[in-house]
């Protein structure tokens, strides 16, 4: 199963199957086993500001992903793809980009509970989990001079109740909006690539 790890506006694709790779979409393709091993020892390309998509072809997909967690501080987060009765998804506007509600899982907290709590905190609405099997995404970044990789669990949710959606301004959320597939497509350029990939998959089911 191929894995994507996002960094800046780009992504790393780790796959065992060369057929998964569109060569013109990647600035760097690593397939030599020695160079793959070198990357696993030091995946600094994901944190040092180099620009461009990277693909790695290896039978050791999970081990390569684990090597990034060995290199960086791992953070577990959870969020929701919240849908209303009109099949619109609740999006938040924060720091110049549209996003989905999410946040860190607290110590001792179940991931699925954290997802609902974060949605409630950031949007003010109550939700019901539609599917306990989450989509999992990975995102690398540098925070306070520390390399970090965030593993986020995204749950499909339904609006539950009539609470008014209210942005959590103390988290720099300035606007909330229910977006249809058409509205999302019209504003897709204002979503981070990772979030766009999740919503492409979600709206592709409709």
Protein Blocks (a to p, Z undefined) as FASTA:
>chain_A
ZZdddehjbccdddfbfklpcfklpfbdcfbfklmmmmmmommklmnopacddddddfkl
mlmmmmmmmmpccddddddddddfkopacdddeehiacdddddddehiafklmmmmmmmm
mnopacddfblcdcdddddddeehiacdddddddddddedjbdcdddfknopabdcdddf
klmmmmmmmpcfklmmmmmmmmmmZZ
